[in-house]
Amino acid sequence: MRVVVFAYHDVGVNCLQALLDAGVQVDLVVTHHDDPNENVWFGSVAKLCQEKQIPYVQPSASELVSLAPKLQVLAPDYLFSFYYRYMIPAELLSCAKIAALNMHGSLLPKYRGRAPVNWAILHGESETGASLHIMEAKPDAGDIVGQEAVTIGPNETATEVFTKVSKAAVVVLKSVLPKLLHGQVPREPNLLSEGSYFGGRKPEDGRIIWGQTAQQVHNLVRAVAPPYPGAFTEYHGQTQIVAKTRLDGPFPRGLDLQTPGVQVVDNRVFGICGDHQALEILDWYPANKTS
């Protein structure tokens, strides 16, 4: 089996390694240049390609179409996308002789689109997972080839859950590889009407709104906890990153549960929320410093 792989992030590294471990011939890898303005805390696909002497390129989004002649010559059996960040043009998808497959970090059809792990935590989900699916022009819309679920603990952060999802992605890939190697692509319908779609998130989306419930604020903190940009609030004229909170008490007497916002009692920091419930801020620091 000969493939072309579009990959980035830990899922890209782990799934590319899984293909290599299975003896799959990877003729080309397409990846990204790291963004100097991004906190790059994850593995490098480019580094893995260098170690394994795999040809790789790092085109911009506008340069992708120009890869069509090269892919037509390579004529891969499959085209794989593992957490690649750009939409892959139809001209490239059509170069796969058997199928073009994408690994998505949710249990499709739920949480189609960008930042699926972060959105799942933000909405208080108790599970998510990884889904391998057929790529179509519409994002995350093709038939499902394989899935693996993972739990989301009530206090787990996006990074902790993403680690689980990254491992689940390898489980999914390994489970379907035997059939893919024989040219067979398992397919189950991806029922979009039963799912959801969410766009990307910006650092500003981490602003804490104390008028929300304590559970909602706790979920936001978990969903964007460092190394993501972090939830933040203003306190005494300074922006503070709120990196960790807890909902369960006991909390001290003296908290004013009628006034949303940050309060300090007995040298402990608390957030009072719109449902008149408190959560304790276990870790916070000025936004212009590191944790």
RAKAVEN-V265379 format. One record per residue. N is the residue number from 1. SS is DSSP state (~ for helix, > for strand, _ for the rest). Layout:
n->N ss->SS
n->N ss->SS
This chain:
n->1 ss->_
n->2 ss->>
n->3 ss->>
n->4 ss->>
n->5 ss->>
n->6 ss->>
n->7 ss->>
n->8 ss->_
n->9 ss->~
n->10 ss->~
n->11 ss->~
n->12 ss->~
n->13 ss->~
n->14 ss->~
n->15 ss->~
n->16 ss->~
n->17 ss->~
n->18 ss->~
n->19 ss->~
n->20 ss->~
n->21 ss->~
n->22 ss->_
n->23 ss->_
n->24 ss->_
n->25 ss->>
n->26 ss->>
n->27 ss->>
n->28 ss->>
n->29 ss->>
n->30 ss->>
n->31 ss->_
n->32 ss->_
n->33 ss->_
n->34 ss->_
n->35 ss->_
n->36 ss->_
n->37 ss->_
n->38 ss->_
n->39 ss->_
n->40 ss->_
n->41 ss->_
n->42 ss->_
n->43 ss->_
n->44 ss->_
n->45 ss->~
n->46 ss->~
n->47 ss->~
n->48 ss->~
n->49 ss->~
n->50 ss->~
n->51 ss->~
n->52 ss->~
n->53 ss->_
n->54 ss->_
n->55 ss->_
n->56 ss->>
n->57 ss->>
n->58 ss->_
n->59 ss->_
n->60 ss->_
n->61 ss->~
n->62 ss->~
n->63 ss->~
n->64 ss->~
n->65 ss->~
n->66 ss->~
n->67 ss->~
n->68 ss->~
n->69 ss->~
n->70 ss->~
n->71 ss->~
n->72 ss->~
n->73 ss->~
n->74 ss->~
n->75 ss->_
n->76 ss->_
n->77 ss->_
n->78 ss->>
n->79 ss->>
n->80 ss->>
n->81 ss->>
n->82 ss->>
n->83 ss->_
n->84 ss->_
n->85 ss->_
n->86 ss->_
n->87 ss->_
n->88 ss->_
n->89 ss->_
n->90 ss->~
n->91 ss->~
n->92 ss->~
n->93 ss->~
n->94 ss->_
n->95 ss->_
n->96 ss->_
n->97 ss->_
n->98 ss->_
n->99 ss->>
n->100 ss->>
n->101 ss->>
n->102 ss->>
n->103 ss->>
n->104 ss->>
n->105 ss->_
n->106 ss->_
n->107 ss->_
n->108 ss->_
n->109 ss->_
n->110 ss->_
n->111 ss->_
n->112 ss->>
n->113 ss->>
n->114 ss->_
n->115 ss->_
n->116 ss->~
n->117 ss->~
n->118 ss->~
n->119 ss->~
n->120 ss->~
n->121 ss->~
n->122 ss->~
n->123 ss->_
n->124 ss->_
n->125 ss->_
n->126 ss->_
n->127 ss->>
n->128 ss->>
n->129 ss->>
n->130 ss->>
n->131 ss->>
n->132 ss->>
n->133 ss->>
n->134 ss->>
n->135 ss->_
n->136 ss->_
n->137 ss->_
n->138 ss->_
n->139 ss->_
n->140 ss->_
n->141 ss->_
n->142 ss->_
n->143 ss->_
n->144 ss->>
n->145 ss->>
n->146 ss->>
n->147 ss->>
n->148 ss->>
n->149 ss->>
n->150 ss->>
n->151 ss->>
n->152 ss->_
n->153 ss->_
n->154 ss->_
n->155 ss->_
n->156 ss->_
n->157 ss->_
n->158 ss->~
n->159 ss->~
n->160 ss->~
n->161 ss->~
n->162 ss->~
n->163 ss->~
n->164 ss->~
n->165 ss->~
n->166 ss->~
n->167 ss->~
n->168 ss->~
n->169 ss->~
n->170 ss->~
n->171 ss->~
n->172 ss->~
n->173 ss->~
n->174 ss->~
n->175 ss->~
n->176 ss->~
n->177 ss->~
n->178 ss->~
n->179 ss->~
n->180 ss->~
n->181 ss->~
n->182 ss->_
n->183 ss->_
n->184 ss->_
n->185 ss->_
n->186 ss->_
n->187 ss->_
n->188 ss->>
n->189 ss->_
n->190 ss->_
n->191 ss->_
n->192 ss->~
n->193 ss->~
n->194 ss->~
n->195 ss->_
n->196 ss->_
n->197 ss->>
n->198 ss->>
n->199 ss->_
n->200 ss->_
n->201 ss->_
n->202 ss->_
n->203 ss->~
n->204 ss->~
n->205 ss->~
n->206 ss->~
n->207 ss->>
n->208 ss->_
n->209 ss->_
n->210 ss->_
n->211 ss->_
n->212 ss->_
n->213 ss->_
n->214 ss->~
n->215 ss->~
n->216 ss->~
n->217 ss->~
n->218 ss->~
n->219 ss->~
n->220 ss->~
n->221 ss->~
n->222 ss->~
n->223 ss->~
n->224 ss->_
n->225 ss->_
n->226 ss->_
n->227 ss->_
n->228 ss->_
n->229 ss->_
n->230 ss->_
n->231 ss->>
n->232 ss->>
n->233 ss->>
n->234 ss->>
n->235 ss->>
n->236 ss->_
n->237 ss->_
n->238 ss->>
n->239 ss->>
n->240 ss->>
n->241 ss->>
n->242 ss->>
n->243 ss->>
n->244 ss->>
n->245 ss->>
n->246 ss->>
n->247 ss->_
n->248 ss->_
n->249 ss->_
n->250 ss->_
n->251 ss->_
n->252 ss->_
n->253 ss->_
n->254 ss->_
n->255 ss->_
n->256 ss->_
n->257 ss->_
n->258 ss->_
n->259 ss->_
n->260 ss->_
n->261 ss->>
n->262 ss->>
n->263 ss->>
n->264 ss->>
n->265 ss->>
n->266 ss->_
n->267 ss->_
n->268 ss->>
n->269 ss->>
n->270 ss->>
n->271 ss->>
n->272 ss->>
n->273 ss->_
n->274 ss->_
n->275 ss->_
n->276 ss->_
n->277 ss->_
n->278 ss->>
n->279 ss->>
n->280 ss->>
n->281 ss->>
n->282 ss->>
n->283 ss->>
n->284 ss->>
n->285 ss->>
n->286 ss->>
n->287 ss->_
n->288 ss->_
n->289 ss->_
n->290 ss->_
n->291 ss->_
